[in-house]
Amino acid sequence: MPDSMSEQLQQDMVCESLLECFHGLKQLDRECYSALVDATEPLTVDDLADAVDRERSTAYRSVQRLVSAGFIQKEQVNYENGGYYHVYRPTDPSQIADDMQRLLNDWYAKMGQLIGEFERKYENADRVLLEN
């Protein structure tokens, strides 16, 4: 992923790039998310590890990042005789889009504030240079 905003704007991006751009997620996270979206039912970590051809522990770390970012939901399934296991499903895309829009709006407001601070700071410095 490019470091500067101008590099990002010049790069060909696809909607899945938002996973990386907004949340710092990795290629594996994109693969896991896609596998969950393509699945006809919620998946366990073991199912997901098989789907992306990775070790269970690697898939689990990816699942945790996706849960933390709000891209997938964790559900508990209880056995009849006691005990339980977890399955994962994708979050509703409209909810994810709303969350990303809020993040973008917050980022935009913060950048506007920083640009204003930059202008005030260096506008005064420019006047001092011109007066000397």
Residue frames as qw, qx, qy, qz and C-alpha x, y, z in Angstrom:
[[0.000, 0.890, 0.456, 0.000, 0.00, 0.00, 0.00],
 [0.385, 0.563, -0.042, 0.730, 1.41, 3.40, -0.93],
 [0.401, -0.329, -0.502, 0.692, 2.38, 5.71, 1.91],
 [0.013, 0.216, 0.064, -0.974, 1.31, 9.14, 0.68],
 [0.472, 0.549, 0.497, -0.478, -2.15, 10.32, -0.24],
 [0.402, 0.664, -0.331, -0.537, -0.98, 11.40, -3.70],
 [0.053, 0.283, -0.938, -0.193, 0.40, 7.88, -4.28],
 [0.326, 0.283, 0.852, -0.296, -2.92, 6.39, -3.18],
 [0.467, 0.652, 0.198, -0.564, -4.85, 8.64, -5.57],
 [0.324, 0.594, -0.587, -0.446, -2.63, 7.61, -8.49],
 [0.150, -0.139, 0.979, -0.001, -3.00, 3.89, -7.74],
 [0.558, -0.150, -0.570, -0.584, -5.75, 1.81, -9.31],
 [0.233, -0.108, 0.771, -0.583, -7.93, 0.92, -6.36],
 [0.446, -0.284, -0.741, -0.414, -10.86, -1.45, -6.09],
 [0.564, -0.616, -0.065, -0.547, -13.55, -1.50, -3.43],
 [0.902, -0.293, -0.275, 0.155, -11.78, -4.29, -1.53],
 [0.496, 0.355, -0.296, 0.735, -8.83, -1.93, -1.07],
 [0.367, -0.689, 0.024, -0.625, -10.97, -0.16, 1.51],
 [0.890, -0.403, -0.204, 0.053, -10.25, -3.03, 3.90],
 [0.730, 0.017, -0.140, 0.669, -6.57, -2.11, 3.79],
 [0.170, 0.523, 0.039, 0.834, -7.00, 1.65, 3.48],
 [0.464, -0.658, -0.075, -0.589, -9.48, 2.20, 6.30],
 [0.825, -0.521, 0.091, -0.201, -8.46, -0.52, 8.72],
 [0.037, -0.705, 0.709, 0.002, -4.91, -1.55, 7.86],
 [0.894, -0.028, 0.411, -0.175, -6.04, -5.07, 7.08],
 [0.239, -0.467, 0.753, 0.398, -3.90, -7.48, 5.10],
 [0.452, 0.234, -0.659, -0.553, -4.29, -9.52, 1.92],
 [0.200, -0.099, -0.967, 0.122, -5.14, -12.59, 4.01],
 [0.205, 0.354, 0.562, -0.719, -7.90, -10.61, 5.70],
 [0.472, 0.359, -0.261, -0.761, -9.36, -9.81, 2.27],
 [0.395, 0.123, -0.872, -0.260, -9.21, -13.50, 1.37],
 [0.055, -0.212, -0.884, 0.412, -10.92, -14.53, 4.60],
 [0.332, 0.388, 0.275, -0.814, -13.60, -11.89, 4.18],
 [0.481, 0.301, -0.518, -0.640, -14.23, -13.01, 0.59],
 [0.276, -0.002, -0.961, -0.013, -14.48, -16.64, 1.70],
 [0.103, 0.323, 0.728, -0.595, -17.08, -15.70, 4.30],
 [0.414, 0.409, -0.028, -0.813, -19.05, -13.65, 1.78],
 [0.465, 0.258, -0.701, -0.475, -18.99, -16.53, -0.73],
 [0.036, -0.026, -0.970, 0.240, -20.05, -19.13, 1.87],
 [0.414, -0.407, -0.583, -0.568, -23.69, -20.20, 1.98],
 [0.673, -0.665, -0.315, -0.070, -23.61, -20.42, 5.78],
 [0.264, -0.881, 0.365, -0.145, -21.47, -19.09, 8.65],
 [0.788, 0.328, -0.477, 0.210, -18.03, -20.73, 8.93],
 [0.753, -0.623, 0.018, 0.213, -15.89, -21.89, 11.83],
 [0.108, -0.837, 0.476, 0.247, -12.23, -20.86, 12.01],
 [0.562, -0.170, 0.776, 0.232, -11.31, -24.39, 10.86],
 [0.586, 0.621, 0.516, 0.072, -13.61, -24.07, 7.82],
 [0.196, 0.971, -0.068, -0.121, -12.13, -20.69, 7.03],
 [0.363, -0.638, 0.623, 0.273, -8.55, -21.95, 7.40],
 [0.618, 0.154, 0.733, 0.238, -9.36, -24.70, 4.88],
 [0.448, 0.819, 0.358, -0.019, -10.98, -22.18, 2.52],
 [0.160, 0.957, -0.240, -0.033, -7.91, -19.93, 2.44],
 [0.901, 0.219, -0.267, 0.262, -5.39, -22.77, 2.75],
 [0.082, 0.663, -0.474, 0.574, -3.73, -21.50, 5.92],
 [0.348, -0.063, -0.826, 0.438, -3.00, -22.82, 9.38],
 [0.335, -0.712, -0.613, -0.064, -5.82, -22.49, 11.91],
 [0.427, -0.597, -0.232, 0.639, -3.85, -20.03, 14.07],
 [0.202, -0.061, 0.327, 0.921, -3.15, -17.79, 11.06],
 [0.182, -0.498, -0.638, -0.558, -6.82, -17.83, 10.04],
 [0.418, -0.683, -0.550, 0.239, -7.83, -17.11, 13.64],
 [0.328, -0.404, -0.048, 0.853, -5.64, -13.97, 13.77],
 [0.000, 0.157, 0.492, 0.856, -7.22, -12.76, 10.55],
 [0.325, -0.604, -0.690, -0.231, -10.70, -13.45, 11.92],
 [0.406, -0.615, -0.402, 0.544, -9.88, -11.43, 15.04],
 [0.179, -0.198, 0.180, 0.947, -8.76, -8.46, 12.91],
 [0.162, -0.317, -0.631, -0.689, -11.96, -8.68, 10.84],
 [0.387, -0.654, -0.645, 0.079, -14.15, -8.89, 13.97],
 [0.360, -0.503, -0.210, 0.757, -12.33, -5.89, 15.50],
 [0.059, -0.080, 0.352, 0.931, -12.81, -3.90, 12.29],
 [0.488, 0.340, 0.405, -0.694, -16.52, -4.78, 12.25],
 [0.395, 0.339, -0.609, -0.599, -16.40, -6.64, 8.93],
 [0.553, -0.099, -0.806, -0.184, -17.58, -9.96, 10.36],
 [0.607, -0.478, 0.192, -0.605, -19.77, -11.09, 13.23],
 [0.179, 0.205, -0.935, 0.226, -19.09, -13.85, 15.73],
 [0.738, -0.269, -0.113, -0.609, -21.94, -16.13, 16.77],
 [0.236, -0.303, 0.877, -0.289, -21.99, -18.83, 19.44],
 [0.745, -0.017, -0.491, -0.452, -23.56, -22.19, 18.56],
 [0.496, -0.406, 0.638, -0.427, -24.46, -24.43, 21.51],
 [0.338, 0.085, -0.926, -0.147, -24.23, -28.22, 21.46],
 [0.686, -0.424, -0.361, -0.468, -27.28, -30.08, 22.82],
 [0.841, -0.329, -0.379, 0.205, -25.20, -31.88, 25.46],
 [0.444, -0.833, 0.041, 0.327, -23.34, -28.78, 26.59],
 [0.527, -0.250, 0.388, 0.714, -20.43, -26.86, 25.19],
 [0.404, 0.856, 0.191, -0.261, -20.34, -24.52, 22.24],
 [0.591, 0.001, 0.368, 0.718, -18.32, -23.33, 19.25],
 [0.118, 0.702, 0.053, -0.700, -18.18, -20.10, 17.27],
 [0.556, 0.456, 0.546, 0.431, -19.07, -19.39, 13.68],
 [0.134, -0.487, 0.079, 0.860, -18.46, -16.22, 11.70],
 [0.419, 0.656, 0.586, 0.225, -20.48, -14.42, 9.07],
 [0.299, 0.248, 0.131, 0.912, -19.99, -11.16, 7.18],
 [0.051, 0.505, 0.420, -0.752, -21.56, -8.01, 8.55],
 [0.426, 0.769, 0.476, -0.029, -24.28, -6.38, 6.46],
 [0.551, 0.232, 0.214, 0.772, -22.44, -4.41, 3.73],
 [0.042, -0.809, -0.244, -0.534, -24.61, -1.33, 4.27],
 [0.618, -0.780, -0.058, 0.087, -23.54, -1.24, 7.94],
 [0.735, -0.182, 0.180, 0.628, -19.88, -1.55, 6.93],
 [0.341, 0.534, 0.296, 0.715, -20.32, 1.21, 4.34],
 [0.294, -0.888, -0.201, -0.290, -21.99, 3.48, 6.92],
 [0.718, -0.613, 0.045, 0.325, -19.13, 2.87, 9.38],
 [0.638, 0.058, 0.258, 0.724, -16.52, 3.62, 6.70],
 [0.122, 0.743, 0.298, 0.586, -18.39, 6.79, 5.69],
 [0.484, -0.869, -0.096, -0.037, -18.33, 7.96, 9.32],
 [0.748, -0.359, 0.170, 0.531, -14.61, 7.20, 9.52],
 [0.480, 0.386, 0.322, 0.719, -14.01, 9.11, 6.30],
 [0.116, -0.873, -0.243, -0.407, -16.02, 12.09, 7.55],
 [0.634, -0.749, 0.016, 0.192, -14.06, 12.10, 10.83],
 [0.710, -0.088, 0.264, 0.647, -10.77, 11.85, 8.91],
 [0.299, 0.633, 0.331, 0.633, -11.81, 14.66, 6.55],
 [0.316, -0.918, -0.145, -0.194, -12.71, 16.93, 9.48],
 [0.720, -0.569, 0.136, 0.373, -9.41, 16.16, 11.22],
 [0.624, 0.166, 0.318, 0.695, -7.40, 16.82, 8.04],
 [0.088, 0.815, 0.284, 0.497, -9.25, 20.12, 7.54],
 [0.513, -0.857, -0.023, 0.040, -8.35, 21.12, 11.09],
 [0.740, -0.334, 0.252, 0.526, -4.68, 20.20, 10.58],
 [0.475, 0.475, 0.339, 0.659, -4.53, 22.09, 7.28],
 [0.151, -0.919, -0.183, -0.314, -5.94, 25.14, 9.05],
 [0.653, -0.707, 0.116, 0.244, -3.32, 24.81, 11.79],
 [0.714, 0.046, 0.315, 0.624, -0.60, 24.44, 9.15],
 [0.267, 0.718, 0.295, 0.571, -1.76, 27.58, 7.37],
 [0.346, -0.924, -0.064, -0.148, -1.92, 29.66, 10.59],
 [0.755, -0.507, 0.185, 0.373, 1.48, 28.43, 11.79],
 [0.631, 0.026, 0.376, 0.678, 3.37, 28.99, 8.57],
 [0.171, 0.840, 0.317, 0.406, 1.51, 32.13, 7.50],
 [0.401, -0.913, 0.057, 0.054, 2.92, 33.83, 10.61],
 [0.721, -0.332, 0.356, 0.492, 6.39, 32.39, 9.92],
 [0.526, 0.497, 0.405, 0.559, 6.21, 33.75, 6.36],
 [0.051, -0.959, -0.154, -0.234, 5.41, 37.27, 7.66],
 [0.592, -0.730, 0.207, 0.272, 8.38, 37.16, 10.03],
 [0.700, 0.004, 0.422, 0.576, 10.68, 36.21, 7.14],
 [0.328, 0.714, 0.360, 0.503, 9.33, 39.03, 4.98],
 [0.268, -0.959, -0.068, -0.064, 9.74, 41.60, 7.78],
 [0.661, -0.567, 0.287, 0.399, 13.43, 40.72, 8.25]]
